[in-house]
Amino acid sequence: MRGIVGQLRCGRRSPVSSCRQVRQRGSGPVIHGRYFEFKGRPAVRFRCTYPFPVPRLWEAVSEPDELAHWFPSRVRLDTYAGGDIEFFPEPHSDPETGTVLVYGAPYTLAFTWGGDEIHFEVEPTADGCALTLVNVLEVRNTAARNAAGWSVCLADLDRHLDGSDAPGHRGDASADWRPFYQTYLGEGMPSGAQIPGEPA
């Protein structure tokens, strides 16, 4: 199965920009995604570059102990297509189960999470490597909410790869999440989905 990045390159699609990944003095990276449609489904896309070799980034996006530093849920996954991936959003909670769609070490990992699909694609670059993250959405109005969440998570990934302490699984990340969300709303990204912890 071709990785989603290869499908984007080969197929006709809505125009989409790479994410902005800018370092600001005295702060972490500003990571910004874009909304687009993939095969008629809503999606958000991020592409970020790192000064590390492909194997290091692949570890960070595919190994449960590494994902724990930045991914929004702890996971356990089978390392083959068709296997299971289990999500543990809270300690001692019953897992949610998805399906591994693609496992192509050290470049491509894709899986379902609820009605969404998550795609990671790692590529070598002249200066290190790049990660493309695509969240294919079940519901269009989750775009701004999910994009804001991924912006926070990818900032944590950047700090983890740099050797800094990533907050990881904070009980309330709204202080980081809210500015991203407001930015996406201002850009007109589809919104309206329920925000966890807020009244309907």
N, CA, C and O of each residue as an XYZ file, in Angstrom:
800
protein
N       0.854     -1.196      0.000
C       0.000      0.000      0.000
C       0.885      1.239      0.000
O       1.751      1.377      0.864
N       0.683      2.132     -0.945
C       1.475      3.339     -1.053
C       1.202      4.254      0.139
O       0.051      4.412      0.546
N       2.258      4.860      0.705
C       2.075      5.830      1.766
C       1.264      7.011      1.275
O       1.211      7.287      0.077
N       0.633      7.706      2.210
C      -0.265      8.793      1.822
C       0.478      9.917      1.125
O      -0.094     10.583      0.261
N       1.750     10.149      1.479
C       2.504     11.215      0.826
C       2.687     10.897     -0.653
O       2.541     11.777     -1.501
N       3.006      9.635     -0.967
C       3.125      9.237     -2.358
C       1.814      9.386     -3.104
O       1.807      9.781     -4.269
N       0.702      9.074     -2.447
C      -0.601      9.233     -3.078
C      -0.910     10.701     -3.327
O      -1.494     11.047     -4.354
N      -0.523     11.566     -2.399
C      -0.741     12.995     -2.591
C       0.039     13.505     -3.790
O      -0.458     14.331     -4.556
N       1.271     13.010     -3.954
C       2.102     13.476     -5.058
C       1.564     13.007     -6.402
O       1.665     13.720     -7.400
N       0.992     11.803     -6.426
C       0.584     11.218     -7.698
C      -0.839     11.587     -8.096
O      -1.177     11.562     -9.280
N      -1.673     11.928     -7.124
C      -3.072     12.189     -7.428
C      -3.383     13.665     -7.507
O      -2.600     14.506     -7.066
N      -4.536     13.970     -8.074
C      -5.026     15.340     -8.077
C      -5.601     15.619     -6.703
O      -6.240     14.751     -6.108
N      -5.378     16.834     -6.187
C      -5.832     17.147     -4.854
C      -5.969     18.649     -4.697
O      -5.520     19.411     -5.553
N      -6.582     19.072     -3.617
C      -6.664     20.488     -3.316
C      -5.280     21.001     -2.987
O      -4.484     20.262     -2.405
N      -4.951     22.269     -3.343
C      -3.641     22.808     -3.009
C      -3.425     22.771     -1.507
O      -4.357     23.011     -0.740
N      -2.213     22.474     -1.084
C      -1.899     22.402      0.340
C      -0.469     22.850      0.549
O       0.428     22.450     -0.193
N      -0.255     23.669      1.546
C       1.086     24.133      1.878
C       1.689     23.241      2.941
O       0.964     22.590      3.694
N       3.010     23.206      3.010
C       3.673     22.546      4.117
C       3.451     23.365      5.374
O       3.167     24.561      5.311
N       3.583     22.708      6.516
C       3.413     23.442      7.758
C       4.569     24.406      7.967
O       5.674     24.198      7.465
N       4.294     25.451      8.710
C       5.350     26.356      9.127
C       5.991     25.778     10.377
O       5.293     25.317     11.280
N       7.291     25.800     10.430
C       8.019     25.322     11.599
C       9.114     26.349     11.861
O      10.206     26.262     11.298
N       8.820     27.313     12.708
C       9.692     28.459     12.907
C      10.112     28.514     14.360
O       9.282     28.394     15.261
N      11.395     28.696     14.586
C      11.860     28.850     15.959
C      11.838     30.320     16.341
O      12.329     31.179     15.608
N      11.256     30.591     17.503
C      11.237     31.935     18.029
C      12.180     32.005     19.217
O      12.249     31.075     20.021
N      12.900     33.100     19.326
C      13.847     33.248     20.426
C      13.107     33.135     21.760
O      12.095     33.798     21.988
N      13.641     32.275     22.635
C      13.067     32.125     23.960
C      11.825     31.262     24.006
O      11.146     31.222     25.032
N      11.512     30.576     22.931
C      10.318     29.738     22.931
C      10.556     28.523     22.059
O      11.591     28.404     21.403
N       9.574     27.611     22.060
C       9.667     26.435     21.221
C       9.267     26.751     19.797
O       9.034     27.911     19.457
N       9.185     25.722     18.956
C       8.833     25.936     17.561
C       7.358     26.277     17.402
O       6.517     25.847     18.192
N       7.063     27.050     16.377
C       5.677     27.301     15.995
C       5.365     26.346     14.849
O       5.956     26.455     13.775
N       4.456     25.427     15.065
C       4.177     24.373     14.092
C       2.735     24.526     13.637
O       1.813     24.534     14.452
N       2.550     24.648     12.332
C       1.247     25.025     11.802
C       0.871     24.104     10.648
O       1.666     23.882      9.734
N      -0.335     23.577     10.697
C      -0.798     22.670      9.664
C      -1.764     23.321      8.697
O      -2.101     24.498      8.824
N      -2.201     22.536      7.734
C      -3.113     23.006      6.701
C      -4.257     22.007      6.527
O      -4.086     20.800      6.693
N      -5.414     22.545      6.191
C      -6.583     21.725      5.887
C      -6.618     21.430      4.389
O      -6.285     22.291      3.575
N      -7.020     20.216      4.030
C      -7.218     19.877      2.622
C      -8.174     18.692      2.554
O      -8.631     18.202      3.587
N      -8.473     18.241      1.369
C      -9.311     17.063      1.197
C      -8.525     15.996      0.467
O      -7.866     16.268     -0.536
N      -8.601     14.774      0.981
C      -7.888     13.637      0.410
C      -8.911     12.595     -0.012
O      -9.580     11.990      0.825
N      -9.025     12.393     -1.323
C      -9.992     11.442     -1.871
C     -11.393     11.729     -1.341
O     -12.146     10.814     -1.008
N     -11.724     13.006     -1.269
C     -13.052     13.406     -0.845
C     -13.260     13.454      0.655
O     -14.352     13.782      1.119
N     -12.227     13.130      1.421
C     -12.349     13.156      2.879
C     -11.592     14.355      3.442
O     -10.537     14.716      2.921
N     -12.115     14.975      4.496
C     -11.401     16.088      5.115
C     -10.144     15.594      5.810
O     -10.100     14.469      6.306
N      -9.121     16.444      5.845
C      -7.853     16.042      6.458
C      -7.063     17.281      6.857
O      -7.284     18.373      6.332
N      -6.140     17.093      7.796
C      -5.164     18.130      8.125
C      -3.773     17.536      7.931
O      -3.553     16.346      8.155
N      -2.837     18.388      7.509
C      -1.508     17.925      7.121
C      -0.435     18.819      7.730
O      -0.553     20.044      7.740
N       0.607     18.181      8.235
C       1.792     18.864      8.745
C       3.017     18.261      8.077
O       3.060     17.055      7.833
N       4.008     19.082      7.781
C       5.297     18.577      7.316
C       6.386     19.360      8.021
O       6.479     20.579      7.873
N       7.209     18.662      8.788
C       8.235     19.294      9.606
C       9.576     18.626      9.352
O       9.641     17.417      9.128
N      10.639     19.405      9.387
C      11.983     18.896      9.120
C      12.803     18.873     10.400
O      12.578     19.660     11.320
N      13.766     17.944     10.437
C      14.584     17.735     11.632
C      16.027     17.452     11.223
O      16.265     16.840     10.182
N      16.998     17.893     12.037
C      18.407     17.634     11.738
C      18.873     16.299     12.311
O      19.919     16.223     12.956
N      18.098     15.260     12.072
C      18.403     13.936     12.605
C      18.293     12.908     11.486
O      17.602     13.152     10.497
N      18.961     11.760     11.621
C      18.826     10.714     10.605
C      17.451     10.059     10.664
O      16.760     10.121     11.681
N      17.073      9.439      9.570
C      15.776      8.776      9.480
C      15.531      7.800     10.627
O      14.439      7.826     11.195
N      16.492      6.930     11.008
C      16.196      5.966     12.074
C      15.784      6.620     13.391
O      14.939      6.087     14.111
N      16.381      7.781     13.712
C      16.014      8.435     14.976
C      14.572      8.929     14.932
O      13.831      8.757     15.900
N      14.169      9.538     13.829
C      12.792     10.014     13.735
C      11.818      8.846     13.678
O      10.735      8.910     14.260
N      12.197      7.783     12.979
C      11.323      6.613     12.911
C      11.070      6.045     14.303
O       9.935      5.690     14.624
N      12.100      5.954     15.131
C      11.903      5.507     16.513
C      10.859      6.371     17.213
O       9.968      5.864     17.893
N      10.986      7.676     17.035
C      10.122      8.616     17.757
C       8.660      8.501     17.357
O       7.776      8.803     18.159
N       8.389      8.064     16.117
C       6.996      8.001     15.657
C       6.432      6.586     15.638
O       5.268      6.398     15.284
N       7.228      5.588     16.010
C       6.746      4.210     15.885
C       6.912      3.362     17.140
O       6.261      2.324     17.256
N       7.754      3.764     18.077
C       8.000      2.956     19.270
C       7.189      3.505     20.445
O       7.260      4.699     20.736
N       6.417      2.647     21.125
C       5.548      3.130     22.199
C       6.255      3.963     23.263
O       5.710      4.971     23.712
N       7.458      3.561     23.675
C       8.158      4.336     24.703
C       8.550      5.719     24.201
O       8.626      6.663     24.987
N       8.796      5.847     22.912
C       9.118      7.142     22.322
C       7.846      7.971     22.098
O       7.828      9.174     22.357
N       6.800      7.325     21.622
C       5.533      8.025     21.409
C       4.995      8.623     22.709
O       4.304      9.641     22.691
N       5.315      7.983     23.838
C       4.819      8.469     25.130
C       5.281      9.880     25.445
O       4.678     10.555     26.279
N       6.347     10.338     24.787
C       6.864     11.684     25.042
C       6.066     12.771     24.330
O       6.164     13.943     24.692
N       5.270     12.396     23.315
C       4.626     13.457     22.531
C       3.255     13.106     21.970
O       2.448     14.008     21.750
N       2.964     11.844     21.733
C       1.695     11.449     21.125
C       0.572     11.621     22.153
O       0.821     11.451     23.347
N      -0.655     11.952     21.733
C      -1.708     12.266     22.702
C      -2.235     11.099     23.519
O      -3.034     11.316     24.430
N      -1.825      9.881     23.234
C      -2.248      8.720     24.009
C      -1.093      7.731     24.071
O      -0.300      7.635     23.134
N      -1.001      7.007     25.158
C      -0.065      5.879     25.173
C      -0.610      4.790     24.262
O      -1.823      4.622     24.134
N       0.301      4.048     23.627
C      -0.128      3.059     22.641
C       0.646      1.756     22.797
O       1.735      1.713     23.369
N       0.044      0.703     22.267
C       0.724     -0.565     22.015
C       0.329     -0.959     20.618
O      -0.855     -0.919     20.284
N       1.300     -1.348     19.768
C       0.933     -1.657     18.388
C       1.676     -2.867     17.863
O       2.813     -3.146     18.242
N       0.990     -3.582     16.970
C       1.616     -4.658     16.215
C       2.401     -4.047     15.062
O       1.974     -3.064     14.455
N       3.543     -4.637     14.772
C       4.430     -4.062     13.754
C       4.225     -4.724     12.390
O       5.179     -5.142     11.732
N       2.954     -4.809     11.984
C       2.634     -5.329     10.654
C       1.250     -4.817     10.256
O       0.396     -4.565     11.107
N       1.049     -4.670      8.955
C      -0.243     -4.217      8.444
C      -1.323     -5.236      8.773
O      -1.116     -6.440      8.624
N      -2.462     -4.755      9.217
C      -3.556     -5.623      9.610
C      -3.561     -5.947     11.086
O      -4.525     -6.516     11.596
N      -2.481     -5.585     11.784
C      -2.408     -5.820     13.216
C      -3.213     -4.793     13.993
O      -3.846     -3.908     13.418
N      -3.174     -4.931     15.305
C      -3.912     -4.029     16.182
C      -3.017     -2.914     16.696
O      -1.806     -3.083     16.840
N      -3.630     -1.782     16.967
C      -3.002     -0.733     17.748
C      -3.978     -0.388     18.862
O      -5.162     -0.166     18.610
N      -3.484     -0.342     20.087
C      -4.321     -0.040     21.240
C      -3.927      1.320     21.802
O      -2.744      1.642     21.911
N      -4.926      2.104     22.153
C      -4.725      3.443     22.706
C      -5.175      3.442     24.162
O      -6.248      2.935     24.490
N      -4.353      4.008     25.020
C      -4.650      4.106     26.441
C      -4.651      5.591     26.821
O      -3.639      6.099     27.306
N      -5.775      6.296     26.608
C      -5.790      7.741     26.858
C      -5.523      8.100     28.311
O      -4.935      9.144     28.591
N      -5.946      7.251     29.236
C      -5.743      7.507     30.658
C      -5.094      6.284     31.297
O      -5.339      5.158     30.863
N      -4.260      6.495     32.335
C      -3.675      5.347     33.032
C      -4.770      4.421     33.568
O      -5.771      4.874     34.124
N      -4.560      3.137     33.390
C      -5.459      2.102     33.909
C      -6.822      2.091     33.217
O      -7.740      1.417     33.684
N      -6.968      2.824     32.117
C      -8.240      2.820     31.391
C      -8.276      1.650     30.420
O      -7.234      1.126     30.026
N      -9.481      1.246     30.037
C      -9.610      0.225     29.006
C      -9.150      0.814     27.674
O      -9.445      1.971     27.373
N      -8.431      0.025     26.878
C      -7.910      0.578     25.623
C      -8.976      0.713     24.549
O      -9.965     -0.020     24.535
N      -8.754      1.669     23.647
C      -9.468      1.724     22.384
C      -8.601      0.985     21.370
O      -7.374      1.059     21.437
N      -9.218      0.283     20.443
C      -8.450     -0.517     19.488
C      -8.665     -0.013     18.070
O      -9.796      0.216     17.641
N      -7.559      0.157     17.348
C      -7.591      0.491     15.939
C      -6.852     -0.561     15.134
O      -6.457     -1.597     15.666
N      -6.669     -0.293     13.854
C      -6.005     -1.226     12.949
C      -4.788     -0.568     12.324
O      -4.857      0.573     11.868
N      -3.675     -1.286     12.302
C      -2.484     -0.816     11.597
C      -2.736     -0.993     10.103
O      -2.897     -2.118      9.628
N      -2.771      0.105      9.367
C      -3.028      0.054      7.927
C      -1.757     -0.176      7.127
O      -1.756     -0.930      6.154
N      -0.678      0.475      7.538
C       0.615      0.370      6.860
C       1.694      0.343      7.928
O       1.677      1.149      8.859
N       2.635     -0.589      7.792
C       3.833     -0.575      8.631
C       5.009     -0.859      7.713
O       5.302     -2.010      7.387
N       5.671      0.201      7.308
C       6.782      0.079      6.365
C       8.027      0.712      6.934
O       8.451      1.781      6.495
N       8.624      0.038      7.932
C       9.813      0.592      8.589
C      10.931      0.788      7.565
O      11.106     -0.054      6.684
N      11.689      1.881      7.663
C      11.596      2.966      8.652
C      10.956      4.227      8.077
O      11.368      5.337      8.413
N       9.974      4.069      7.233
C       9.443      5.238      6.531
C       7.960      5.519      6.739
O       7.574      6.686      6.815
N       7.123      4.504      6.832
C       5.681      4.732      6.758
C       4.933      3.948      7.822
O       5.130      2.743      7.983
N       4.072      4.653      8.545
C       3.179      4.035      9.524
C       1.820      4.710      9.398
O       1.727      5.937      9.380
N       0.767      3.902      9.312
C      -0.588      4.441      9.254
C      -1.508      3.522     10.038
O      -1.319      2.305     10.067
N      -2.511      4.126     10.678
C      -3.430      3.337     11.493
C      -4.742      4.093     11.660
O      -4.815      5.302     11.441
N      -5.772      3.356     12.050
C      -7.053      3.979     12.365
C      -7.106      4.300     13.852
O      -6.513      3.616     14.687
N      -7.837      5.366     14.148
C      -8.099      5.740     15.546
C      -9.533      6.253     15.583
O      -9.809      7.379     15.171
N     -10.436      5.422     16.078
C     -11.845      5.725     15.914
C     -12.164      5.752     14.431
O     -11.775      4.845     13.695
N     -12.866      6.779     13.990
C     -13.173      6.906     12.572
C     -12.134      7.656     11.777
O     -12.288      7.831     10.568
N     -11.067      8.108     12.435
C      -9.983      8.834     11.765
C      -8.890      7.881     11.303
O      -8.808      6.738     11.753
N      -8.053      8.374     10.394
C      -6.806      7.696     10.038
C      -5.651      8.638     10.354
O      -5.732      9.844     10.119
N      -4.572      8.067     10.890
C      -3.350      8.819     11.162
C      -2.247      8.230     10.289
O      -2.028      7.019     10.293
N      -1.557      9.081      9.547
C      -0.476      8.651      8.659
C       0.802      9.399      9.026
O       0.814     10.628      9.089
N       1.877      8.649      9.269
C       3.209      9.220      9.447
C       4.070      8.776      8.274
O       4.077      7.596      7.923
N       4.790      9.702      7.670
C       5.748      9.332      6.633
C       7.058     10.063      6.884
O       7.087     11.290      6.974
N       8.133      9.308      6.995
C       9.477      9.837      7.249
C      10.264      9.784      5.947
O      10.261      8.765      5.256
N      10.937     10.880      5.613
C      11.717     10.964      4.375
C      13.098     11.528      4.678
O      13.226     12.431      5.504
N      14.133     11.009      4.023
C      15.453     11.637      4.164
C      15.487     12.972      3.433
O      14.833     13.142      2.404
N      16.246     13.908      3.966
C      16.479     15.194      3.309
C      17.978     15.452      3.292
O      18.752     14.702      3.887
N      18.379     16.506      2.614
C      19.807     16.827      2.533
C      20.399     17.109      3.903
O      21.580     16.854      4.138
N      19.577     17.639      4.814
C      20.078     18.041      6.127
C      19.611     17.149      7.262
O      19.868     17.457      8.426
N      18.936     16.061      6.957
C      18.436     15.186      8.006
C      17.241     14.399      7.523
O      17.388     13.460      6.741
N      16.053     14.774      7.982
C      14.851     14.049      7.570
C      13.632     14.937      7.764
O      13.709     16.001      8.378
N      12.510     14.481      7.230
C      11.248     15.210      7.340
C      10.151     14.244      7.749
O      10.166     13.068      7.385
N       9.206     14.760      8.505
C       8.019     14.006      8.884
C       6.796     14.678      8.285
O       6.578     15.875      8.472
N       6.004     13.903      7.567
C       4.679     14.357      7.161
C       3.659     13.609      8.000
O       3.653     12.379      8.035
N       2.801     14.354      8.674
C       1.712     13.784      9.464
C       0.404     14.215      8.816
O       0.158     15.406      8.626
N      -0.423     13.249      8.484
C      -1.746     13.526      7.924
C      -2.784     12.860      8.812
O      -2.700     11.663      9.086
N      -3.758     13.634      9.257
C      -4.912     13.116      9.993
C      -6.119     13.200      9.059
O      -6.667     14.280      8.839
N      -6.525     12.060      8.514
C      -7.735     11.998      7.691
C      -8.912     11.893      8.658
O      -8.976     10.971      9.471
N      -9.825     12.828      8.564
C     -10.860     13.012      9.571
C     -12.150     12.284      9.220
O     -12.543     12.213      8.055
N     -12.796     11.751     10.235
C     -14.121     11.171     10.030
C     -15.155     12.274      9.831
O     -16.072     12.138      9.022
N     -14.999     13.369     10.579
C     -15.976     14.455     10.575
C     -15.256     15.762     10.271
O     -14.250     16.081     10.905
N     -15.762     16.510      9.312
C     -15.105     17.728      8.848
C     -14.930     18.759      9.955
O     -13.903     19.437     10.001
N     -15.909     18.894     10.849
C     -15.839     19.979     11.828
C     -14.836     19.737     12.954
O     -14.708     20.565     13.856
N     -14.127     18.615     12.909
C     -13.060     18.375     13.890
C     -11.713     18.930     13.431
O     -10.723     18.809     14.152
N     -11.659     19.537     12.243
C     -10.370     19.928     11.666
C      -9.608     20.905     12.552
O      -8.451     20.650     12.887
N     -10.228     22.020     12.940
C      -9.520     23.022     13.744
C      -9.125     22.458     15.099
O      -8.011     22.693     15.568
N     -10.019     21.723     15.728
C      -9.718     21.120     17.032
C      -8.536     20.167     16.942
O      -7.599     20.256     17.736
N      -8.579     19.253     15.975
C      -7.501     18.273     15.863
C      -6.192     18.912     15.436
O      -5.129     18.540     15.935
N      -6.254     19.874     14.513
C      -5.029     20.539     14.076
C      -4.341     21.233     15.242
O      -3.116     21.191     15.352
N      -5.121     21.873     16.116
C      -4.531     22.520     17.288
C      -3.864     21.492     18.194
O      -2.777     21.734     18.719
N      -4.513     20.350     18.376
C      -3.907     19.297     19.185
C      -2.604     18.789     18.603
O      -1.633     18.582     19.330
N      -2.577     18.586     17.284
C      -1.342     18.121     16.652
C      -0.244     19.174     16.719
O       0.931     18.825     16.832
N      -0.595     20.444     16.652
C       0.421     21.490     16.782
C       1.121     21.391     18.131
O       2.343     21.520     18.211
N       0.347     21.162     19.193
C       0.933     21.000     20.523
C       1.787     19.736     20.576
O       2.905     19.762     21.091
N       1.263     18.633     20.046
C       1.995     17.364     20.089
C       3.306     17.446     19.308
O       4.335     16.957     19.775
N       3.278     18.053     18.135
C       4.495     18.137     17.324
C       5.524     19.067     17.951
O       6.725     18.865     17.769
N       5.078     20.078     18.682
C       6.027     20.894     19.441
C       6.690     20.056     20.527
O       7.884     20.206     20.783
N       5.919     19.168     21.172
C       6.495     18.252     22.152
C       7.490     17.298     21.495
O       8.541     17.006     22.066
N       7.161     16.810     20.291
C       8.090     15.941     19.566
C       9.396     16.667     19.285
O      10.473     16.099     19.459
N       9.308     17.909     18.856
C      10.508     18.691     18.568
C      11.386     18.804     19.805
O      12.601     18.625     19.727
N      10.769     19.102     20.954
C      11.542     19.224     22.189
C      12.135     17.885     22.607
O      13.262     17.823     23.100
N      11.374     16.816     22.408
C      11.888     15.488     22.758
C      13.105     15.133     21.914
O      14.103     14.642     22.441
N      13.030     15.376     20.621
C      14.160     15.067     19.747
C      15.373     15.932     20.072
O      16.514     15.502     19.905
N      15.117     17.151     20.535
C      16.215     18.036     20.925
C      16.842     17.650     22.256
O      17.887     18.181     22.632
N      16.204     16.724     22.973
C      16.704     16.344     24.285
C      16.129     17.158     25.415
O      16.555     17.021     26.562
N      15.153     18.014     25.101
C      14.486     18.790     26.145
C      13.386     17.946     26.771
O      12.993     16.916     26.222
N      12.903     18.381     27.900
C      11.804     17.679     28.547
C      10.507     18.040     27.853
O      10.147     19.215     27.782
N       9.800     17.043     27.338
C       8.472     17.273     26.773
C       7.449     17.091     27.879
O       7.570     16.156     28.671
N       6.442     17.961     27.960
C       5.453     17.836     29.030
C       4.773     16.473     29.038
O       4.736     15.808     30.073
N       4.226     16.043     27.878
C       3.688     14.692     27.772
C       2.494     14.404     28.661
O       2.640     14.378     29.883
N       1.334     14.191     28.099
C       0.148     13.719     28.819
C      -0.216     14.626     29.973
O      -0.514     14.150     31.068
N      -0.196     15.913     29.744
C      -0.630     16.842     30.777
C      -2.134     16.758     30.937
O      -2.861     16.516     29.974
N      -2.593     16.958     32.156
C      -4.025     16.912     32.402
C      -4.764     18.061     31.742
O      -5.912     17.899     31.327
N      -4.117     19.237     31.636
C      -4.756     20.399     31.033
C      -3.731     21.114     30.177
O      -2.874     21.835     30.688
N      -3.822     20.910     28.865
C      -2.885     21.553     27.942
C      -3.520     22.753     27.257
O      -3.034     23.213     26.224
N      -4.622     23.267     27.839
C      -5.371     24.321     27.160
C      -4.553     25.584     26.968
O      -4.769     26.320     26.004
N      -3.603     25.851     27.881
C      -2.793     27.062     27.738
C      -1.979     27.020     26.450
O      -1.764     28.058     25.825
N      -1.524     25.833     26.045
C      -0.786     25.678     24.792
C      -1.728     25.521     23.599
O      -1.462     26.024     22.507
N      -2.820     24.819     23.830
C      -3.718     24.433     22.741
C      -4.559     25.593     22.237
O      -4.750     25.738     21.030
N      -5.062     26.419     23.143
C      -6.027     27.457     22.790
C      -5.519     28.439     21.731
O      -6.265     28.743     20.800
N      -4.269     28.956     21.829
C      -3.818     29.896     20.790
C      -3.788     29.281     19.394
O      -4.142     29.940     18.416
N      -3.367     28.021     19.298
C      -3.392     27.356     17.997
C      -4.828     27.272     17.476
O      -5.092     27.557     16.308
N      -5.742     26.881     18.347
C      -7.143     26.728     17.951
C      -7.709     28.047     17.444
O      -8.384     28.084     16.415
N      -7.434     29.124     18.164
C      -7.934     30.429     17.743
C      -7.348     30.830     16.386
O      -8.035     31.431     15.560
N      -6.082     30.495     16.164
C      -5.463     30.799     14.870
C      -6.154     30.043     13.745
O      -6.456     30.617     12.699
N      -6.404     28.754     13.959
C      -7.073     27.966     12.923
C      -8.497     28.462     12.674
O      -8.959     28.478     11.533
N      -9.187     28.865     13.733
C     -10.523     29.438     13.546
C     -10.449     30.697     12.692
O     -11.272     30.903     11.800
N      -9.450     31.539     12.977
C      -9.290     32.774     12.221
C      -8.994     32.540     10.755
O      -9.308     33.382      9.914
N      -8.391     31.398     10.439
C      -8.083     31.058      9.049
C      -9.271     30.419      8.338
O      -9.221     30.167      7.134
N     -10.336     30.160      9.087
C     -11.513     29.555      8.479
C     -11.466     28.049      8.393
O     -12.246     27.456      7.649
N     -10.567     27.406      9.137
C     -10.529     25.945      9.134
C     -11.842     25.418      9.717
O     -12.349     25.984     10.685
N     -12.406     24.342      9.146
C     -13.677     23.821      9.647
C     -13.629     23.558     11.147
O     -12.646     23.026     11.664
N     -14.698     23.935     11.838
C     -14.734     23.842     13.296
C     -16.155     23.538     13.739
O     -17.052     23.353     12.917
N     -16.344     23.489     15.044
C     -17.667     23.243     15.605
C     -17.765     21.968     16.400
O     -18.779     21.743     17.061
N     -16.739     21.108     16.365
C     -16.764     19.860     17.124
C     -16.666     20.148     18.617
O     -16.133     21.177     19.034
N     -17.187     19.227     19.408
C     -17.120     19.344     20.855
C     -15.669     19.427     21.318
O     -14.816     18.675     20.848
N     -15.395     20.345     22.243
C     -14.072     20.475     22.840
C     -14.081     19.723     24.158
O     -14.896     20.043     25.024
N     -13.204     18.728     24.354
C     -13.198     17.989     25.616
C     -13.073     18.924     26.815
O     -12.254     19.843     26.821
N     -13.902     18.670     27.832
C     -13.846     19.472     29.041
C     -14.653     20.748     28.989
O     -14.715     21.481     29.976
N     -15.281     21.033     27.841
C     -16.092     22.238     27.719
C     -17.543     21.844     27.472
O     -17.808     20.793     26.887
N     -18.499     22.687     27.918
C     -19.910     22.345     27.711
C     -20.270     22.289     26.235
O     -19.716     23.026     25.419
N     -21.189     21.420     25.911
C     -21.621     21.266     24.513
C     -22.349     22.512     24.036
O     -22.787     22.570     22.887
